[in-house]
Amino acid sequence: MICRYCVFSTSGSKQAVNLDYSPYLRDAIVIPLAKKGSDGIPASLEVMKNYQLLREDLDSIVELTQWPNRHDPFSTVDSKVKKIIALNYSTSTVLWRGKLKF
Protein backbone atom coordinates (compact mmCIF):
# COMPACT_ATOMS: atom_id res chain seq x y z
CA MET A 1 0.00 0.00 0.00
CA ILE A 2 1.25 3.47 -0.80
CA CYS A 3 0.48 6.79 0.80
CA ARG A 4 0.03 5.50 4.33
CA TYR A 5 -0.16 9.06 5.62
CA CYS A 6 -1.36 11.11 2.65
CA VAL A 7 -4.92 9.78 3.03
CA PHE A 8 -5.26 12.17 5.95
CA SER A 9 -4.48 15.07 3.59
CA THR A 10 -6.90 14.11 0.82
CA SER A 11 -10.62 13.68 0.48
CA GLY A 12 -10.31 10.23 -1.08
CA SER A 13 -10.19 6.73 0.33
CA LYS A 14 -7.02 4.63 0.29
CA GLN A 15 -8.25 2.94 -2.88
CA ALA A 16 -8.96 6.31 -4.54
CA VAL A 17 -5.51 7.54 -3.61
CA ASN A 18 -3.88 4.41 -5.01
CA LEU A 19 -5.88 4.41 -8.24
CA ASP A 20 -6.87 8.01 -8.96
CA TYR A 21 -4.42 10.32 -7.21
CA SER A 22 -1.21 8.42 -7.92
CA PRO A 23 -0.62 9.61 -11.52
CA TYR A 24 -1.17 13.21 -10.45
CA LEU A 25 1.07 12.89 -7.43
CA ARG A 26 3.74 11.27 -9.59
CA ASP A 27 3.55 14.08 -12.14
CA ALA A 28 3.57 16.79 -9.48
CA ILE A 29 6.77 15.31 -8.07
CA VAL A 30 8.53 14.08 -11.21
CA ILE A 31 7.77 16.76 -13.82
CA PRO A 32 9.60 19.58 -11.98
CA LEU A 33 12.64 17.30 -11.72
CA ALA A 34 12.48 16.31 -15.38
CA LYS A 35 11.95 19.87 -16.67
CA LYS A 36 14.06 21.92 -14.25
CA GLY A 37 16.61 19.40 -13.02
CA SER A 38 18.01 20.28 -9.61
CA ASP A 39 16.06 23.57 -9.67
CA GLY A 40 12.86 21.48 -9.50
CA ILE A 41 13.84 19.75 -6.26
CA PRO A 42 12.20 22.29 -3.89
CA ALA A 43 8.87 21.99 -5.72
CA SER A 44 9.03 18.20 -5.64
CA LEU A 45 9.92 18.12 -1.96
CA GLU A 46 7.08 20.52 -1.21
CA VAL A 47 4.55 18.15 -2.79
CA MET A 48 6.00 15.24 -0.83
CA LYS A 49 5.82 17.31 2.34
CA ASN A 50 2.23 18.41 1.74
CA TYR A 51 1.08 14.83 1.25
CA GLN A 52 3.40 13.45 3.94
CA LEU A 53 4.99 11.03 1.49
CA LEU A 54 8.00 8.95 2.35
CA ARG A 55 10.73 8.25 -0.19
CA GLU A 56 9.40 4.69 -0.36
CA ASP A 57 5.96 6.09 -1.24
CA LEU A 58 7.46 7.85 -4.26
CA ASP A 59 9.01 4.57 -5.38
CA SER A 60 5.63 2.86 -4.96
CA ILE A 61 3.80 5.61 -6.85
CA VAL A 62 6.23 5.37 -9.76
CA GLU A 63 5.92 1.58 -9.80
CA LEU A 64 2.12 1.64 -9.48
CA THR A 65 1.69 4.09 -12.36
CA GLN A 66 3.91 2.21 -14.81
CA TRP A 67 1.94 0.47 -17.51
CA PRO A 68 3.17 -1.71 -20.37
CA ASN A 69 4.04 0.26 -23.50
CA ARG A 70 3.72 3.61 -21.66
CA HIS A 71 6.52 6.06 -21.04
CA ASP A 72 7.89 6.27 -17.49
CA PRO A 73 8.34 9.99 -16.72
CA PHE A 74 10.79 9.21 -13.89
CA SER A 75 13.19 7.75 -16.48
CA THR A 76 13.66 11.25 -17.93
CA VAL A 77 15.03 12.57 -14.64
CA ASP A 78 18.81 12.79 -14.68
CA SER A 79 20.47 10.27 -12.36
CA LYS A 80 22.39 13.10 -10.67
CA VAL A 81 19.10 14.84 -9.85
CA LYS A 82 17.71 11.57 -8.46
CA LYS A 83 20.72 11.32 -6.15
CA ILE A 84 20.41 14.97 -5.12
CA ILE A 85 16.72 14.66 -4.28
CA ALA A 86 17.41 11.51 -2.26
CA LEU A 87 20.10 13.33 -0.28
CA ASN A 88 18.05 16.51 0.14
CA TYR A 89 15.00 14.51 1.15
CA SER A 90 16.82 12.53 3.81
CA THR A 91 18.63 15.58 5.23
CA SER A 92 15.57 17.87 5.24
CA THR A 93 13.25 15.51 7.11
CA VAL A 94 12.76 14.58 10.72
CA LEU A 95 10.65 11.62 11.77
CA TRP A 96 7.96 12.37 14.27
CA ARG A 97 5.25 9.91 15.27
CA GLY A 98 5.89 7.90 12.11
CA LYS A 99 5.32 10.91 9.86
CA LEU A 100 7.65 13.35 8.21
CA LYS A 101 8.15 16.92 9.26
CA PHE A 102 10.10 19.41 7.17
The 8 nearest C-alpha neighbors of each residue, nearest first, counted from 0:
[[1, 2, 3, 17, 59, 13, 56, 14],
 [2, 0, 56, 3, 59, 17, 60, 55],
 [1, 3, 5, 4, 56, 52, 6, 0],
 [4, 2, 1, 5, 6, 0, 52, 56],
 [3, 5, 2, 6, 51, 7, 52, 98],
 [4, 6, 50, 2, 8, 7, 51, 3],
 [7, 5, 9, 8, 4, 13, 2, 12],
 [6, 8, 5, 9, 4, 10, 50, 3],
 [9, 7, 5, 6, 50, 10, 4, 49],
 [10, 8, 6, 11, 7, 5, 50, 16],
 [9, 11, 12, 8, 6, 7, 16, 15],
 [12, 10, 15, 9, 16, 13, 6, 14],
 [11, 13, 15, 14, 16, 6, 10, 9],
 [14, 12, 16, 15, 17, 6, 11, 2],
 [13, 15, 17, 12, 16, 18, 11, 19],
 [16, 14, 12, 19, 18, 11, 17, 13],
 [15, 17, 20, 13, 14, 19, 18, 11],
 [16, 18, 14, 15, 21, 19, 13, 20],
 [17, 19, 15, 16, 14, 21, 20, 22],
 [20, 18, 15, 16, 21, 17, 22, 23],
 [19, 21, 16, 23, 22, 24, 18, 17],
 [20, 22, 24, 23, 17, 19, 60, 25],
 [23, 21, 25, 24, 20, 64, 26, 19],
 [24, 22, 26, 25, 20, 21, 27, 19],
 [23, 25, 21, 27, 26, 22, 20, 28],
 [26, 24, 22, 28, 23, 27, 29, 21],
 [25, 27, 29, 23, 30, 28, 24, 22],
 [28, 26, 24, 25, 29, 23, 30, 43],
 [27, 29, 43, 25, 26, 30, 24, 46],
 [28, 30, 26, 32, 31, 25, 27, 73],
 [29, 31, 33, 26, 32, 34, 28, 27],
 [32, 30, 39, 34, 35, 33, 29, 28],
 [33, 31, 36, 39, 29, 30, 35, 34],
 [32, 34, 76, 30, 31, 36, 75, 35],
 [35, 33, 31, 32, 36, 30, 39, 76],
 [36, 34, 39, 38, 32, 31, 33, 37],
 [35, 37, 32, 38, 39, 33, 34, 80],
 [36, 38, 39, 40, 80, 35, 32, 83],
 [39, 37, 35, 36, 40, 41, 32, 31],
 [40, 38, 31, 32, 35, 37, 42, 36],
 [39, 41, 43, 37, 42, 38, 44, 32],
 [42, 40, 44, 43, 39, 45, 38, 37],
 [43, 41, 45, 40, 44, 39, 46, 31],
 [44, 42, 28, 40, 46, 45, 41, 39],
 [43, 45, 47, 41, 46, 42, 48, 40],
 [44, 46, 48, 42, 43, 47, 49, 41],
 [47, 45, 49, 43, 48, 44, 50, 28],
 [46, 48, 52, 44, 50, 45, 49, 51],
 [47, 49, 51, 45, 46, 50, 44, 52],
 [50, 48, 46, 51, 47, 45, 8, 52],
 [49, 51, 5, 47, 52, 48, 8, 46],
 [52, 50, 48, 5, 49, 47, 4, 99],
 [53, 51, 47, 50, 56, 2, 48, 5],
 [52, 54, 56, 55, 51, 57, 47, 99],
 [53, 55, 57, 56, 58, 52, 88, 85],
 [54, 56, 58, 53, 57, 59, 52, 1],
 [57, 55, 59, 53, 54, 58, 1, 52],
 [58, 56, 60, 54, 59, 55, 61, 53],
 [57, 59, 55, 61, 56, 60, 62, 54],
 [60, 58, 56, 62, 57, 61, 63, 1],
 [61, 59, 57, 63, 62, 58, 21, 56],
 [60, 62, 58, 64, 59, 63, 57, 65],
 [61, 63, 59, 60, 65, 64, 58, 57],
 [64, 62, 60, 61, 65, 59, 21, 17],
 [63, 65, 61, 62, 22, 60, 66, 21],
 [66, 64, 62, 63, 71, 61, 67, 69],
 [65, 67, 69, 64, 68, 70, 63, 71],
 [66, 68, 69, 65, 70, 71, 64, 62],
 [67, 69, 66, 70, 65, 71, 64, 72],
 [70, 68, 67, 66, 71, 65, 72, 64],
 [69, 71, 72, 68, 65, 66, 74, 67],
 [70, 72, 73, 74, 65, 69, 75, 61],
 [73, 71, 74, 75, 70, 29, 30, 76],
 [74, 72, 75, 76, 71, 29, 61, 33],
 [73, 75, 72, 76, 71, 77, 70, 33],
 [76, 74, 73, 72, 33, 77, 71, 32],
 [77, 75, 33, 73, 74, 32, 78, 80],
 [76, 78, 80, 79, 75, 81, 36, 33],
 [77, 79, 81, 80, 82, 76, 83, 74],
 [80, 78, 82, 77, 81, 83, 76, 37],
 [79, 81, 83, 77, 82, 78, 37, 84],
 [82, 80, 78, 84, 79, 83, 85, 77],
 [81, 83, 85, 79, 80, 84, 86, 78],
 [84, 82, 80, 86, 85, 81, 87, 79],
 [83, 85, 87, 81, 86, 82, 88, 80],
 [84, 86, 82, 88, 83, 87, 89, 81],
 [85, 87, 83, 89, 84, 88, 90, 82],
 [88, 86, 84, 90, 89, 85, 91, 83],
 [89, 87, 85, 91, 86, 90, 84, 92],
 [88, 90, 86, 87, 91, 92, 85, 93],
 [89, 91, 87, 88, 92, 86, 93, 85],
 [92, 90, 88, 89, 87, 101, 93, 86],
 [93, 91, 101, 90, 89, 100, 99, 88],
 [92, 94, 100, 99, 95, 101, 91, 90],
 [95, 93, 99, 98, 97, 100, 92, 96],
 [94, 96, 98, 97, 99, 93, 100, 92],
 [95, 97, 98, 94, 99, 100, 93, 4],
 [98, 96, 95, 94, 99, 4, 93, 100],
 [99, 97, 95, 96, 94, 100, 51, 4],
 [100, 98, 94, 93, 51, 92, 95, 101],
 [99, 101, 93, 92, 94, 98, 95, 48],
 [100, 92, 91, 93, 99, 48, 45, 94]]
